[in-house]
Amino acid sequence: MSDSPVGVVGDPAVADQLREAGVTVTTGTVDSVPTTERVVAVGKPAVRAVAAADTDPLVVPVAAGRGVRSVSRDDVAATVVGLDEAVTERHPVFDVTVAGEDVGSVVFDVTAVTAEAARISEYAVETATDSVGQFRADGVTLATPAGSPGYARRIGGPVIAPAESVGVVAPIAPFQVNPDHWVVSSTGSRSPSSATMRPSRCTPTATRRRRWPAGRP
C-alpha cells in the first residue's frame, strides 16, 4: 500500500478504523474535501462532494447506494490496503450552467422544473451536434450513469453502465401517453447532452471524469 495519506469524508468512525489498521488519515468534510490522492467517501453526499471537487482523487465509495461500486464499512480497511491492486472505473461529472452562469457540478443527477407549480412547459433535448427530441412536461432530469438508478429510473429512465460522456434524459410527468427517454452521448465533443428549458437554459457544458475502484482483479 502507498505510504501517502488517505482522505476520509463522511464518517469519523471510518477514519478511526483506518488509523487502527495503520493507515495515515486526513479527515475532511463535504465543504472541505482533502487534497489527498485517495479519498474514502462515506455515504452518497460525501461521494457527491468528493467527485465534484476540483482535485482528481481516486474515490473509494462506502455505503453509497446504487450507481457506484460501494464497499461496506466493515471492509474499508481491507479495501484501502489493497488499492494498489484495484481496478478503477471512470464516471462522468457534468458541469452545469444556467443562463450562461456556472451553477455547480452533477455527480448523480440534475433536474430542471418550471418556476410555477403544476405548470407544463416545453423542453428540448440536444447534444453538441444534434437535436434529439422535444416535449411538454413538468420538468426534465439529466442523470449520469452513477445517478441513473435513482430518480431518473423512478420516472422511467434506463439504468446505464459507467461511460465517460453519457447521460440519461427523462421527462417528469410528460404530457403524452408513451413518452420517450434518451441515453445521450457526447463522444468526440467537448460538451455533453444539454437539457434546455425555454425560455431559460440549463445545460451541462463540460464533462470531467472521476475514478473509483471497480474491484480487485
Biotite code that builds the C-alpha atoms (Angstrom):
import biotite.structure as struc

atoms = struc.array([
    struc.Atom([0.000, 0.000, 0.000], chain_id="A", res_id=1, res_name="MET", atom_name="CA", element="C"),
    struc.Atom([1.178, 3.533, -0.714], chain_id="A", res_id=2, res_name="SER", atom_name="CA", element="C"),
    struc.Atom([2.524, 5.473, 2.300], chain_id="A", res_id=3, res_name="ASP", atom_name="CA", element="C"),
    struc.Atom([0.680, 8.631, 1.218], chain_id="A", res_id=4, res_name="SER", atom_name="CA", element="C"),
    struc.Atom([-2.221, 9.725, 3.462], chain_id="A", res_id=5, res_name="PRO", atom_name="CA", element="C"),
    struc.Atom([-5.790, 8.758, 2.645], chain_id="A", res_id=6, res_name="VAL", atom_name="CA", element="C"),
    struc.Atom([-8.569, 11.325, 2.947], chain_id="A", res_id=7, res_name="GLY", atom_name="CA", element="C"),
    struc.Atom([-11.837, 10.452, 4.669], chain_id="A", res_id=8, res_name="VAL", atom_name="CA", element="C"),
    struc.Atom([-15.117, 12.332, 4.281], chain_id="A", res_id=9, res_name="VAL", atom_name="CA", element="C"),
    struc.Atom([-18.465, 11.440, 5.799], chain_id="A", res_id=10, res_name="GLY", atom_name="CA", element="C"),
    struc.Atom([-17.803, 9.394, 8.948], chain_id="A", res_id=11, res_name="ASP", atom_name="CA", element="C"),
    struc.Atom([-15.134, 9.976, 11.638], chain_id="A", res_id=12, res_name="PRO", atom_name="CA", element="C"),
    struc.Atom([-15.570, 6.364, 12.794], chain_id="A", res_id=13, res_name="ALA", atom_name="CA", element="C"),
    struc.Atom([-14.263, 5.148, 9.438], chain_id="A", res_id=14, res_name="VAL", atom_name="CA", element="C"),
    struc.Atom([-11.232, 7.410, 9.842], chain_id="A", res_id=15, res_name="ALA", atom_name="CA", element="C"),
    struc.Atom([-10.576, 5.855, 13.261], chain_id="A", res_id=16, res_name="ASP", atom_name="CA", element="C"),
    struc.Atom([-10.948, 2.371, 11.778], chain_id="A", res_id=17, res_name="GLN", atom_name="CA", element="C"),
    struc.Atom([-8.307, 3.139, 9.151], chain_id="A", res_id=18, res_name="LEU", atom_name="CA", element="C"),
    struc.Atom([-5.918, 4.584, 11.735], chain_id="A", res_id=19, res_name="ARG", atom_name="CA", element="C"),
    struc.Atom([-6.245, 1.393, 13.772], chain_id="A", res_id=20, res_name="GLU", atom_name="CA", element="C"),
    struc.Atom([-5.224, -0.509, 10.623], chain_id="A", res_id=21, res_name="ALA", atom_name="CA", element="C"),
    struc.Atom([-2.073, 1.590, 10.338], chain_id="A", res_id=22, res_name="GLY", atom_name="CA", element="C"),
    struc.Atom([-3.280, 3.938, 7.587], chain_id="A", res_id=23, res_name="VAL", atom_name="CA", element="C"),
    struc.Atom([-2.298, 7.617, 7.699], chain_id="A", res_id=24, res_name="THR", atom_name="CA", element="C"),
    struc.Atom([-5.558, 9.575, 7.503], chain_id="A", res_id=25, res_name="VAL", atom_name="CA", element="C"),
    struc.Atom([-6.504, 13.148, 6.640], chain_id="A", res_id=26, res_name="THR", atom_name="CA", element="C"),
    struc.Atom([-10.103, 13.939, 7.551], chain_id="A", res_id=27, res_name="THR", atom_name="CA", element="C"),
    struc.Atom([-12.340, 16.414, 5.761], chain_id="A", res_id=28, res_name="GLY", atom_name="CA", element="C"),
    struc.Atom([-15.958, 17.402, 5.251], chain_id="A", res_id=29, res_name="THR", atom_name="CA", element="C"),
    struc.Atom([-18.309, 17.808, 2.307], chain_id="A", res_id=30, res_name="VAL", atom_name="CA", element="C"),
    struc.Atom([-17.397, 21.516, 2.359], chain_id="A", res_id=31, res_name="ASP", atom_name="CA", element="C"),
    struc.Atom([-13.655, 20.915, 2.691], chain_id="A", res_id=32, res_name="SER", atom_name="CA", element="C"),
    struc.Atom([-12.523, 17.846, 0.763], chain_id="A", res_id=33, res_name="VAL", atom_name="CA", element="C"),
    struc.Atom([-8.975, 16.600, 1.496], chain_id="A", res_id=34, res_name="PRO", atom_name="CA", element="C"),
    struc.Atom([-6.478, 17.121, -1.307], chain_id="A", res_id=35, res_name="THR", atom_name="CA", element="C"),
    struc.Atom([-5.041, 13.623, -0.938], chain_id="A", res_id=36, res_name="THR", atom_name="CA", element="C"),
    struc.Atom([-4.628, 11.346, -3.937], chain_id="A", res_id=37, res_name="GLU", atom_name="CA", element="C"),
    struc.Atom([-7.119, 8.861, -2.456], chain_id="A", res_id=38, res_name="ARG", atom_name="CA", element="C"),
    struc.Atom([-10.306, 9.770, -0.609], chain_id="A", res_id=39, res_name="VAL", atom_name="CA", element="C"),
    struc.Atom([-12.717, 7.450, 1.182], chain_id="A", res_id=40, res_name="VAL", atom_name="CA", element="C"),
    struc.Atom([-16.225, 8.908, 0.801], chain_id="A", res_id=41, res_name="ALA", atom_name="CA", element="C"),
    struc.Atom([-18.804, 7.517, 3.234], chain_id="A", res_id=42, res_name="VAL", atom_name="CA", element="C"),
    struc.Atom([-22.383, 7.925, 2.051], chain_id="A", res_id=43, res_name="GLY", atom_name="CA", element="C"),
    struc.Atom([-23.855, 9.486, -1.067], chain_id="A", res_id=44, res_name="LYS", atom_name="CA", element="C"),
    struc.Atom([-23.420, 13.145, -0.003], chain_id="A", res_id=45, res_name="PRO", atom_name="CA", element="C"),
    struc.Atom([-19.723, 12.519, 0.601], chain_id="A", res_id=46, res_name="ALA", atom_name="CA", element="C"),
    struc.Atom([-19.299, 10.799, -2.771], chain_id="A", res_id=47, res_name="VAL", atom_name="CA", element="C"),
    struc.Atom([-21.013, 13.760, -4.424], chain_id="A", res_id=48, res_name="ARG", atom_name="CA", element="C"),
    struc.Atom([-18.751, 16.278, -2.697], chain_id="A", res_id=49, res_name="ALA", atom_name="CA", element="C"),
    struc.Atom([-15.505, 14.409, -3.367], chain_id="A", res_id=50, res_name="VAL", atom_name="CA", element="C"),
    struc.Atom([-16.298, 13.647, -7.011], chain_id="A", res_id=51, res_name="ALA", atom_name="CA", element="C"),
    struc.Atom([-17.285, 17.264, -7.671], chain_id="A", res_id=52, res_name="ALA", atom_name="CA", element="C"),
    struc.Atom([-14.123, 18.690, -6.070], chain_id="A", res_id=53, res_name="ALA", atom_name="CA", element="C"),
    struc.Atom([-11.534, 20.440, -8.213], chain_id="A", res_id=54, res_name="ASP", atom_name="CA", element="C"),
    struc.Atom([-8.934, 17.797, -7.390], chain_id="A", res_id=55, res_name="THR", atom_name="CA", element="C"),
    struc.Atom([-8.989, 14.398, -9.077], chain_id="A", res_id=56, res_name="ASP", atom_name="CA", element="C"),
    struc.Atom([-8.580, 11.786, -6.334], chain_id="A", res_id=57, res_name="PRO", atom_name="CA", element="C"),
    struc.Atom([-9.272, 8.098, -6.516], chain_id="A", res_id=58, res_name="LEU", atom_name="CA", element="C"),
    struc.Atom([-12.688, 7.957, -4.806], chain_id="A", res_id=59, res_name="VAL", atom_name="CA", element="C"),
    struc.Atom([-13.465, 4.961, -2.595], chain_id="A", res_id=60, res_name="VAL", atom_name="CA", element="C"),
    struc.Atom([-17.270, 4.966, -2.075], chain_id="A", res_id=61, res_name="PRO", atom_name="CA", element="C"),
    struc.Atom([-18.537, 3.430, 1.163], chain_id="A", res_id=62, res_name="VAL", atom_name="CA", element="C"),
    struc.Atom([-22.221, 2.615, 1.739], chain_id="A", res_id=63, res_name="ALA", atom_name="CA", element="C"),
    struc.Atom([-23.144, 4.979, -1.102], chain_id="A", res_id=64, res_name="ALA", atom_name="CA", element="C"),
    struc.Atom([-26.098, 3.098, -2.596], chain_id="A", res_id=65, res_name="GLY", atom_name="CA", element="C"),
    struc.Atom([-26.661, 2.003, -6.157], chain_id="A", res_id=66, res_name="ARG", atom_name="CA", element="C"),
    struc.Atom([-24.886, 3.564, -9.096], chain_id="A", res_id=67, res_name="GLY", atom_name="CA", element="C"),
    struc.Atom([-21.344, 3.310, -7.734], chain_id="A", res_id=68, res_name="VAL", atom_name="CA", element="C"),
    struc.Atom([-19.459, 0.248, -6.543], chain_id="A", res_id=69, res_name="ARG", atom_name="CA", element="C"),
    struc.Atom([-19.525, 0.768, -2.785], chain_id="A", res_id=70, res_name="SER", atom_name="CA", element="C"),
    struc.Atom([-17.856, -1.219, -0.042], chain_id="A", res_id=71, res_name="VAL", atom_name="CA", element="C"),
    struc.Atom([-19.274, -1.743, 3.424], chain_id="A", res_id=72, res_name="SER", atom_name="CA", element="C"),
    struc.Atom([-17.882, -0.004, 6.485], chain_id="A", res_id=73, res_name="ARG", atom_name="CA", element="C"),
    struc.Atom([-16.569, -3.353, 7.711], chain_id="A", res_id=74, res_name="ASP", atom_name="CA", element="C"),
    struc.Atom([-14.496, -3.786, 4.529], chain_id="A", res_id=75, res_name="ASP", atom_name="CA", element="C"),
    struc.Atom([-12.990, -0.285, 4.349], chain_id="A", res_id=76, res_name="VAL", atom_name="CA", element="C"),
    struc.Atom([-9.609, -1.120, 5.863], chain_id="A", res_id=77, res_name="ALA", atom_name="CA", element="C"),
    struc.Atom([-9.028, -4.166, 3.646], chain_id="A", res_id=78, res_name="ALA", atom_name="CA", element="C"),
    struc.Atom([-10.118, -2.189, 0.590], chain_id="A", res_id=79, res_name="THR", atom_name="CA", element="C"),
    struc.Atom([-7.755, 0.715, 1.271], chain_id="A", res_id=80, res_name="VAL", atom_name="CA", element="C"),
    struc.Atom([-4.833, -1.635, 1.943], chain_id="A", res_id=81, res_name="VAL", atom_name="CA", element="C"),
    struc.Atom([-5.480, -3.313, -1.423], chain_id="A", res_id=82, res_name="GLY", atom_name="CA", element="C"),
    struc.Atom([-5.923, -0.150, -3.513], chain_id="A", res_id=83, res_name="LEU", atom_name="CA", element="C"),
    struc.Atom([-2.599, -0.588, -5.318], chain_id="A", res_id=84, res_name="ASP", atom_name="CA", element="C"),
    struc.Atom([-4.071, -3.685, -6.994], chain_id="A", res_id=85, res_name="GLU", atom_name="CA", element="C"),
    struc.Atom([-7.547, -2.290, -7.591], chain_id="A", res_id=86, res_name="ALA", atom_name="CA", element="C"),
    struc.Atom([-9.174, -1.904, -10.993], chain_id="A", res_id=87, res_name="VAL", atom_name="CA", element="C"),
    struc.Atom([-10.762, 1.526, -11.403], chain_id="A", res_id=88, res_name="THR", atom_name="CA", element="C"),
    struc.Atom([-13.840, 2.882, -13.172], chain_id="A", res_id=89, res_name="GLU", atom_name="CA", element="C"),
    struc.Atom([-14.193, 6.388, -14.566], chain_id="A", res_id=90, res_name="ARG", atom_name="CA", element="C"),
    struc.Atom([-17.523, 8.183, -14.223], chain_id="A", res_id=91, res_name="HIS", atom_name="CA", element="C"),
    struc.Atom([-18.545, 11.460, -15.873], chain_id="A", res_id=92, res_name="PRO", atom_name="CA", element="C"),
    struc.Atom([-19.202, 14.604, -13.847], chain_id="A", res_id=93, res_name="VAL", atom_name="CA", element="C"),
    struc.Atom([-21.198, 17.263, -15.691], chain_id="A", res_id=94, res_name="PHE", atom_name="CA", element="C"),
    struc.Atom([-20.629, 20.965, -15.112], chain_id="A", res_id=95, res_name="ASP", atom_name="CA", element="C"),
    struc.Atom([-23.938, 22.873, -15.281], chain_id="A", res_id=96, res_name="VAL", atom_name="CA", element="C"),
    struc.Atom([-24.680, 26.407, -16.418], chain_id="A", res_id=97, res_name="THR", atom_name="CA", element="C"),
    struc.Atom([-27.934, 28.347, -16.179], chain_id="A", res_id=98, res_name="VAL", atom_name="CA", element="C"),
    struc.Atom([-28.359, 31.396, -18.401], chain_id="A", res_id=99, res_name="ALA", atom_name="CA", element="C"),
    struc.Atom([-24.634, 31.318, -19.098], chain_id="A", res_id=100, res_name="GLY", atom_name="CA", element="C"),
    struc.Atom([-23.568, 31.144, -15.432], chain_id="A", res_id=101, res_name="GLU", atom_name="CA", element="C"),
    struc.Atom([-21.880, 28.166, -13.779], chain_id="A", res_id=102, res_name="ASP", atom_name="CA", element="C"),
    struc.Atom([-24.114, 26.807, -11.018], chain_id="A", res_id=103, res_name="VAL", atom_name="CA", element="C"),
    struc.Atom([-22.463, 23.554, -9.988], chain_id="A", res_id=104, res_name="GLY", atom_name="CA", element="C"),
    struc.Atom([-21.435, 20.049, -10.935], chain_id="A", res_id=105, res_name="SER", atom_name="CA", element="C"),
    struc.Atom([-23.576, 16.946, -11.414], chain_id="A", res_id=106, res_name="VAL", atom_name="CA", element="C"),
    struc.Atom([-22.269, 13.682, -9.984], chain_id="A", res_id=107, res_name="VAL", atom_name="CA", element="C"),
    struc.Atom([-25.634, 11.883, -9.868], chain_id="A", res_id=108, res_name="PHE", atom_name="CA", element="C"),
    struc.Atom([-28.441, 13.944, -11.437], chain_id="A", res_id=109, res_name="ASP", atom_name="CA", element="C"),
    struc.Atom([-29.842, 17.414, -12.036], chain_id="A", res_id=110, res_name="VAL", atom_name="CA", element="C"),
    struc.Atom([-33.463, 18.436, -12.613], chain_id="A", res_id=111, res_name="THR", atom_name="CA", element="C"),
    struc.Atom([-34.954, 21.433, -14.408], chain_id="A", res_id=112, res_name="ALA", atom_name="CA", element="C"),
    struc.Atom([-38.523, 22.322, -13.425], chain_id="A", res_id=113, res_name="VAL", atom_name="CA", element="C"),
    struc.Atom([-40.928, 25.151, -14.126], chain_id="A", res_id=114, res_name="THR", atom_name="CA", element="C"),
    struc.Atom([-40.862, 28.166, -11.821], chain_id="A", res_id=115, res_name="ALA", atom_name="CA", element="C"),
    struc.Atom([-44.601, 27.866, -11.209], chain_id="A", res_id=116, res_name="GLU", atom_name="CA", element="C"),
    struc.Atom([-46.023, 24.709, -9.618], chain_id="A", res_id=117, res_name="ALA", atom_name="CA", element="C"),
    struc.Atom([-48.249, 22.449, -11.752], chain_id="A", res_id=118, res_name="ALA", atom_name="CA", element="C"),
    struc.Atom([-47.370, 24.320, -14.933], chain_id="A", res_id=119, res_name="ARG", atom_name="CA", element="C"),
    struc.Atom([-46.353, 22.361, -18.023], chain_id="A", res_id=120, res_name="ILE", atom_name="CA", element="C"),
    struc.Atom([-43.504, 23.811, -20.080], chain_id="A", res_id=121, res_name="SER", atom_name="CA", element="C"),
    struc.Atom([-41.758, 22.855, -23.273], chain_id="A", res_id=122, res_name="GLU", atom_name="CA", element="C"),
    struc.Atom([-38.320, 21.273, -23.165], chain_id="A", res_id=123, res_name="TYR", atom_name="CA", element="C"),
    struc.Atom([-35.776, 20.291, -25.787], chain_id="A", res_id=124, res_name="ALA", atom_name="CA", element="C"),
    struc.Atom([-33.031, 17.679, -25.618], chain_id="A", res_id=125, res_name="VAL", atom_name="CA", element="C"),
    struc.Atom([-29.882, 18.417, -27.577], chain_id="A", res_id=126, res_name="GLU", atom_name="CA", element="C"),
    struc.Atom([-26.372, 17.109, -27.922], chain_id="A", res_id=127, res_name="THR", atom_name="CA", element="C"),
    struc.Atom([-23.430, 19.160, -29.114], chain_id="A", res_id=128, res_name="ALA", atom_name="CA", element="C"),
    struc.Atom([-24.298, 18.196, -32.698], chain_id="A", res_id=129, res_name="THR", atom_name="CA", element="C"),
    struc.Atom([-27.937, 17.048, -32.836], chain_id="A", res_id=130, res_name="ASP", atom_name="CA", element="C"),
    struc.Atom([-31.457, 17.904, -31.771], chain_id="A", res_id=131, res_name="SER", atom_name="CA", element="C"),
    struc.Atom([-32.696, 14.725, -30.073], chain_id="A", res_id=132, res_name="VAL", atom_name="CA", element="C"),
    struc.Atom([-36.258, 15.485, -29.033], chain_id="A", res_id=133, res_name="GLY", atom_name="CA", element="C"),
    struc.Atom([-38.826, 17.979, -27.811], chain_id="A", res_id=134, res_name="GLN", atom_name="CA", element="C"),
    struc.Atom([-41.672, 17.500, -25.322], chain_id="A", res_id=135, res_name="PHE", atom_name="CA", element="C"),
    struc.Atom([-44.043, 19.143, -22.860], chain_id="A", res_id=136, res_name="ARG", atom_name="CA", element="C"),
    struc.Atom([-43.691, 18.131, -19.201], chain_id="A", res_id=137, res_name="ALA", atom_name="CA", element="C"),
    struc.Atom([-43.485, 19.336, -15.617], chain_id="A", res_id=138, res_name="ASP", atom_name="CA", element="C"),
    struc.Atom([-39.703, 19.054, -15.772], chain_id="A", res_id=139, res_name="GLY", atom_name="CA", element="C"),
    struc.Atom([-36.749, 17.041, -17.021], chain_id="A", res_id=140, res_name="VAL", atom_name="CA", element="C"),
    struc.Atom([-33.956, 15.130, -15.282], chain_id="A", res_id=141, res_name="THR", atom_name="CA", element="C"),
    struc.Atom([-30.454, 14.520, -16.598], chain_id="A", res_id=142, res_name="LEU", atom_name="CA", element="C"),
    struc.Atom([-28.609, 11.705, -14.821], chain_id="A", res_id=143, res_name="ALA", atom_name="CA", element="C"),
    struc.Atom([-25.057, 10.468, -15.076], chain_id="A", res_id=144, res_name="THR", atom_name="CA", element="C"),
    struc.Atom([-24.506, 6.683, -15.152], chain_id="A", res_id=145, res_name="PRO", atom_name="CA", element="C"),
    struc.Atom([-23.927, 6.849, -11.369], chain_id="A", res_id=146, res_name="ALA", atom_name="CA", element="C"),
    struc.Atom([-27.255, 8.632, -10.943], chain_id="A", res_id=147, res_name="GLY", atom_name="CA", element="C"),
    struc.Atom([-29.261, 6.568, -13.430], chain_id="A", res_id=148, res_name="SER", atom_name="CA", element="C"),
    struc.Atom([-30.546, 4.068, -10.790], chain_id="A", res_id=149, res_name="PRO", atom_name="CA", element="C"),
    struc.Atom([-32.006, 6.963, -8.765], chain_id="A", res_id=150, res_name="GLY", atom_name="CA", element="C"),
    struc.Atom([-34.751, 9.440, -9.582], chain_id="A", res_id=151, res_name="TYR", atom_name="CA", element="C"),
    struc.Atom([-34.311, 9.090, -13.351], chain_id="A", res_id=152, res_name="ALA", atom_name="CA", element="C"),
    struc.Atom([-35.074, 5.380, -13.011], chain_id="A", res_id=153, res_name="ARG", atom_name="CA", element="C"),
    struc.Atom([-38.196, 6.065, -10.941], chain_id="A", res_id=154, res_name="ARG", atom_name="CA", element="C"),
    struc.Atom([-39.606, 8.222, -13.742], chain_id="A", res_id=155, res_name="ILE", atom_name="CA", element="C"),
    struc.Atom([-38.896, 5.665, -16.445], chain_id="A", res_id=156, res_name="GLY", atom_name="CA", element="C"),
    struc.Atom([-35.288, 6.178, -17.471], chain_id="A", res_id=157, res_name="GLY", atom_name="CA", element="C"),
    struc.Atom([-32.883, 3.260, -18.014], chain_id="A", res_id=158, res_name="PRO", atom_name="CA", element="C"),
    struc.Atom([-30.027, 2.239, -15.745], chain_id="A", res_id=159, res_name="VAL", atom_name="CA", element="C"),
    struc.Atom([-26.743, 2.514, -17.637], chain_id="A", res_id=160, res_name="ILE", atom_name="CA", element="C"),
    struc.Atom([-23.229, 1.270, -17.013], chain_id="A", res_id=161, res_name="ALA", atom_name="CA", element="C"),
    struc.Atom([-20.356, 3.727, -16.443], chain_id="A", res_id=162, res_name="PRO", atom_name="CA", element="C"),
    struc.Atom([-19.318, 5.565, -19.595], chain_id="A", res_id=163, res_name="ALA", atom_name="CA", element="C"),
    struc.Atom([-17.182, 8.672, -19.890], chain_id="A", res_id=164, res_name="GLU", atom_name="CA", element="C"),
    struc.Atom([-19.616, 11.046, -21.606], chain_id="A", res_id=165, res_name="SER", atom_name="CA", element="C"),
    struc.Atom([-23.077, 9.508, -21.454], chain_id="A", res_id=166, res_name="VAL", atom_name="CA", element="C"),
    struc.Atom([-26.202, 10.656, -19.641], chain_id="A", res_id=167, res_name="GLY", atom_name="CA", element="C"),
    struc.Atom([-29.866, 9.690, -19.272], chain_id="A", res_id=168, res_name="VAL", atom_name="CA", element="C"),
    struc.Atom([-32.576, 12.244, -20.016], chain_id="A", res_id=169, res_name="VAL", atom_name="CA", element="C"),
    struc.Atom([-36.023, 11.538, -18.557], chain_id="A", res_id=170, res_name="ALA", atom_name="CA", element="C"),
    struc.Atom([-39.108, 13.818, -18.683], chain_id="A", res_id=171, res_name="PRO", atom_name="CA", element="C"),
    struc.Atom([-41.076, 14.397, -15.471], chain_id="A", res_id=172, res_name="ILE", atom_name="CA", element="C"),
    struc.Atom([-44.831, 13.846, -15.865], chain_id="A", res_id=173, res_name="ALA", atom_name="CA", element="C"),
    struc.Atom([-44.728, 14.328, -19.667], chain_id="A", res_id=174, res_name="PRO", atom_name="CA", element="C"),
    struc.Atom([-47.875, 15.440, -21.449], chain_id="A", res_id=175, res_name="PHE", atom_name="CA", element="C"),
    struc.Atom([-48.091, 12.336, -23.653], chain_id="A", res_id=176, res_name="GLN", atom_name="CA", element="C"),
    struc.Atom([-49.108, 8.685, -23.342], chain_id="A", res_id=177, res_name="VAL", atom_name="CA", element="C"),
    struc.Atom([-45.845, 6.994, -24.400], chain_id="A", res_id=178, res_name="ASN", atom_name="CA", element="C"),
    struc.Atom([-43.019, 9.382, -23.526], chain_id="A", res_id=179, res_name="PRO", atom_name="CA", element="C"),
    struc.Atom([-39.507, 8.932, -24.828], chain_id="A", res_id=180, res_name="ASP", atom_name="CA", element="C"),
    struc.Atom([-36.410, 8.657, -22.644], chain_id="A", res_id=181, res_name="HIS", atom_name="CA", element="C"),
    struc.Atom([-32.940, 9.097, -24.037], chain_id="A", res_id=182, res_name="TRP", atom_name="CA", element="C"),
    struc.Atom([-29.390, 7.919, -23.484], chain_id="A", res_id=183, res_name="VAL", atom_name="CA", element="C"),
    struc.Atom([-27.283, 10.689, -24.975], chain_id="A", res_id=184, res_name="VAL", atom_name="CA", element="C"),
    struc.Atom([-23.582, 10.691, -25.728], chain_id="A", res_id=185, res_name="SER", atom_name="CA", element="C"),
    struc.Atom([-21.027, 13.384, -26.408], chain_id="A", res_id=186, res_name="SER", atom_name="CA", element="C"),
    struc.Atom([-18.224, 11.167, -27.641], chain_id="A", res_id=187, res_name="THR", atom_name="CA", element="C"),
    struc.Atom([-15.718, 13.253, -29.547], chain_id="A", res_id=188, res_name="GLY", atom_name="CA", element="C"),
    struc.Atom([-17.042, 16.636, -28.403], chain_id="A", res_id=189, res_name="SER", atom_name="CA", element="C"),
    struc.Atom([-16.376, 18.993, -25.506], chain_id="A", res_id=190, res_name="ARG", atom_name="CA", element="C"),
    struc.Atom([-19.985, 19.366, -24.461], chain_id="A", res_id=191, res_name="SER", atom_name="CA", element="C"),
    struc.Atom([-22.291, 16.535, -23.379], chain_id="A", res_id=192, res_name="PRO", atom_name="CA", element="C"),
    struc.Atom([-26.013, 16.435, -23.900], chain_id="A", res_id=193, res_name="SER", atom_name="CA", element="C"),
    struc.Atom([-27.993, 19.507, -22.943], chain_id="A", res_id=194, res_name="SER", atom_name="CA", element="C"),
    struc.Atom([-31.399, 19.683, -21.334], chain_id="A", res_id=195, res_name="ALA", atom_name="CA", element="C"),
    struc.Atom([-32.702, 23.057, -22.449], chain_id="A", res_id=196, res_name="THR", atom_name="CA", element="C"),
    struc.Atom([-35.726, 24.751, -20.927], chain_id="A", res_id=197, res_name="MET", atom_name="CA", element="C"),
    struc.Atom([-37.292, 27.552, -22.903], chain_id="A", res_id=198, res_name="ARG", atom_name="CA", element="C"),
    struc.Atom([-37.030, 30.455, -22.344], chain_id="A", res_id=199, res_name="PRO", atom_name="CA", element="C"),
    struc.Atom([-34.276, 29.781, -19.755], chain_id="A", res_id=200, res_name="SER", atom_name="CA", element="C"),
    struc.Atom([-31.445, 27.341, -20.235], chain_id="A", res_id=201, res_name="ARG", atom_name="CA", element="C"),
    struc.Atom([-29.955, 24.575, -18.098], chain_id="A", res_id=202, res_name="CYS", atom_name="CA", element="C"),
    struc.Atom([-27.042, 22.974, -19.908], chain_id="A", res_id=203, res_name="THR", atom_name="CA", element="C"),
    struc.Atom([-24.211, 20.656, -18.848], chain_id="A", res_id=204, res_name="PRO", atom_name="CA", element="C"),
    struc.Atom([-21.351, 22.347, -20.670], chain_id="A", res_id=205, res_name="THR", atom_name="CA", element="C"),
    struc.Atom([-18.343, 20.205, -19.883], chain_id="A", res_id=206, res_name="ALA", atom_name="CA", element="C"),
    struc.Atom([-17.590, 16.718, -18.715], chain_id="A", res_id=207, res_name="THR", atom_name="CA", element="C"),
    struc.Atom([-14.995, 15.732, -16.149], chain_id="A", res_id=208, res_name="ARG", atom_name="CA", element="C"),
    struc.Atom([-14.200, 12.196, -15.027], chain_id="A", res_id=209, res_name="ARG", atom_name="CA", element="C"),
    struc.Atom([-13.779, 10.761, -11.558], chain_id="A", res_id=210, res_name="ARG", atom_name="CA", element="C"),
    struc.Atom([-12.212, 7.416, -10.647], chain_id="A", res_id=211, res_name="ARG", atom_name="CA", element="C"),
    struc.Atom([-13.204, 4.816, -8.090], chain_id="A", res_id=212, res_name="TRP", atom_name="CA", element="C"),
    struc.Atom([-12.271, 1.169, -7.586], chain_id="A", res_id=213, res_name="PRO", atom_name="CA", element="C"),
    struc.Atom([-14.246, -1.383, -9.587], chain_id="A", res_id=214, res_name="ALA", atom_name="CA", element="C"),
    struc.Atom([-12.876, -4.278, -7.557], chain_id="A", res_id=215, res_name="GLY", atom_name="CA", element="C"),
    struc.Atom([-9.661, -6.180, -7.437], chain_id="A", res_id=216, res_name="ARG", atom_name="CA", element="C"),
    struc.Atom([-8.619, -8.401, -10.374], chain_id="A", res_id=217, res_name="PRO", atom_name="CA", element="C"),
])
